[in-house]
Amino acid sequence: MSQPEKTTLTGYGGWIPVNVAIYESFIQDLIQLSTTPREAHADHTAPVAKFEVVIKADPEMVDLWDQIFLQDLPKNKDSPKNKIVCFDQLLYMMDDVIVAPPRFYLDEEDKGEPIGVPLYLLFDLFSNTAAGHDLFRKQAFNAAMKDLLDAWGTYLMTPDSNKTLTDADDGWFSSAAIAVLEDKDRGKFNATYVCPDPDAVNRGFTSWDEFFTRKVQAEARPVDVPEDKTLIHNACESTVYRTQTGVKEHDQFWLKGQPYSVYDMLNRDSMAKIFIGGTVYQAFLSPQDYHRWHSPVDGTIIRTQVIPGTYYAVLPDAGAEVGDPDLKPGDPRGAMIRSQAWLTLSATRAIIYILADNPVIGLVAFIGVGMVEVSTCAVSVKSKQRVSVGDELGMFHFGGSSHALIFGPQVRVTFADNIKVNQHVKVKSIIAQASLQVRPVFGSSGYLVLGGS
């Protein structure tokens, strides 16, 4: 079995601000906003109040929160210190997040980064503790979090949620934000995406969710060489995270390496046996990316599933490693991003099985991984439906996310030259070519069967 390709750069940009000043300023602003209502013991918003009741009714969850604040210590003197001091303060900060849309953020030098997943920033340092790992995997905690996130998601579909779709400094159509939205060769916004009113400042999007789930113009993202059925195309506009061949049915997710375990990735389904010894390709989406999924091959939908999972659970680690290009060694931020392989078996996710027309490719599993508050996975295809390469399969809502493709052992997946860790790849472009894997086949007697493929 080949080892996973090492993922040194993990693409924090877009998920957490790489600029520590922006990260800390965002937290500090929320602390200040929440101070007055907290001192006045004001009522919480209805979703946060419901969340509080569930947590405080469970002695184990109350104890784990207490432990989180005891364990949440800087890994070294240069690491960011969590300014959130207790659970009650966190609740009042959450009140302010879920009544507003995500926004773009500028530091004192007018350098900007998106805050596309604001709740994740509140939970980021908490997640990288042993107690956080225990709490954030609990079914009761995730059920309560789902109710809260569903309420926020409903708000993000209302007209009030488009108030950051402006050209103000914190708007998504400011000059600084547009530069981020068009970065990595994504293309000019109006020429790349379907805009209801291209001449309006907000491009005609009536809500944050409509902006986030915007469609791409067909001519801006054509299917490369659609007539060649040996080619595999990119299912999501995304940045390459990892590839691995010879994947096992069962494998242990250690703190380092995180090998893929297809049995767990596919929710312990019998279909996992088809992929033992196969290939996994994983890539992640930033909040500024295009968030719809497209079929990587021509074929037929065999089955779809949406699997409930965790929202903020990660594999706790010792922080960023030496050589991390974004964070200093030991910086505890971003453990979620460093845990992306593990999230393929733990997070809320959609699984779509596609039987490719090309028998060499065979069955393909697409996994849409909903990370943090971006865990609304909306599937738009159904069983027995025919799809052509590039057809829409579904979408993510409300932030960033990750996805994986799994291929069986019978196919040799030869990745294109540009499929390298941290390379941003456009949707529908070619990521690999499939050919028949020549491999030994053993009969029931244990002897080699010649001519196996």
C-alpha positions, 0 to 999 in steps of 0.5 A: 500500500502506498503511503498518503502523499504528505500534506505540508501546506494545508490551506488555512487561508479562507478557513482561518485567517492566516493573519493573526491580527485578523484572527484575534481582532475578529474574536475581540470584536465579538467579545466587545459586542457580547459584553453588555448583554452578558453583564445584563444577563440578557436573554439569548437568541432562541437557537442559542438558548435551546443549545444552552439548555441541552448542554447544561442538562447533561452533567458530562457535557458541562464537565467536558466544557469545564475541562476544555477551558482548563486544557485550552492553553498555548502550546508555546509562548508564541501561540495565540491565546484563547480570549474566550474565558468561559462557556457563558461568554461563548454563548453570548458571542454565538448570539451575535454570529447567528444573526448576521451573514459572514463577512470580509475582514480587514486588518489595520493595514487594510489587508483582508481575509474572508471570515466565511466560517465564523462559528468555526473560529470560536471553536477552533482552539477548543477543538484542539484539546482532549476534552474537545475531542471527546465533547465534539464527538458526542451524539447529543452535542452534535444534535444540539449543534445541528439545531442551532446551525439549521436556524442560522442556515434558515436566516442565511436564506433570507433577504436580510442576510445579503447585507454583506454583499456590498462594496463596503470594506467588509463586503464581499464585493469590495475591491479586496474581497473581489481580489480574493474571490478571483484569486488562483485563476478563478476568473473574473467574477461576472464572467465566471458565475451566473449573476442575476443582475451583473450591474448591481453591486450585489450582482442581484443575489437576494441572500447570502446562501444564493451568493454562496451556492451561485452557479458557474457559467458553462463556458467558464468551466467547460468539460475538458475532452468529454469524448474521451471516456478514460478521463476522470474530471474534477467533481469540485472546484478545489485545492488538492489535499492528498492522494493514496493508493492501495487503501485498506478496508480498515485502518487506524487514524493516528495523529500523523499520516491519517491513512484512509479506511474505506469501511468507515468512510462509506459508513460501514456499508457492504459497498466498501469491499468493492474499493479495498485496494483502490485509490482515494483522491481528496481535495478541499474547498475554501469559502470563496470557491464554487460549491456545487458538485459535478459528476467526474464520469459518464454513468448511472447513479446507483445510490445516494446517502447523507450521513449525520456526523460531527461538526467541530471534532478534530484529531488534537495535535501539537500544532503546526509542524515545522515547515508549515508555510502559514503558521509558526511551529506549534501554533494550535490553530487550524487542527480541523484543516490538518484533520481532513483525512479523518473527517472523511469518516467522522463528519457529516457527509453525502455519499454518491455511488456512480457506476461509470459507463467505462467498465475499466473505471467501474464504480466510483464513490463521491463523498462530499464532506461537510466541515464545521458549519458547512455541513448541509450537503444537498444531493440533487440526483437520485438512484438510477439517474443517468449522468454525463460528465460535468452534470450537477450532483449536489452542493454544499451550503454556508462555507467551505468543505472537502470532498473525496473520490474513491476508485476500485482496485481494478483501475490504475488512476494516473493523475495529471501533472498538475494534481499536486498537493495545494494546487487549485484545480477548476471544476470539470477539468481533467484530474486523471486517466483510467487504465486497467490495473494488471495485478496478480489474482489468487485462486481459492487454492492460493496459487497465482492465476495467470492472466489476472487483471 
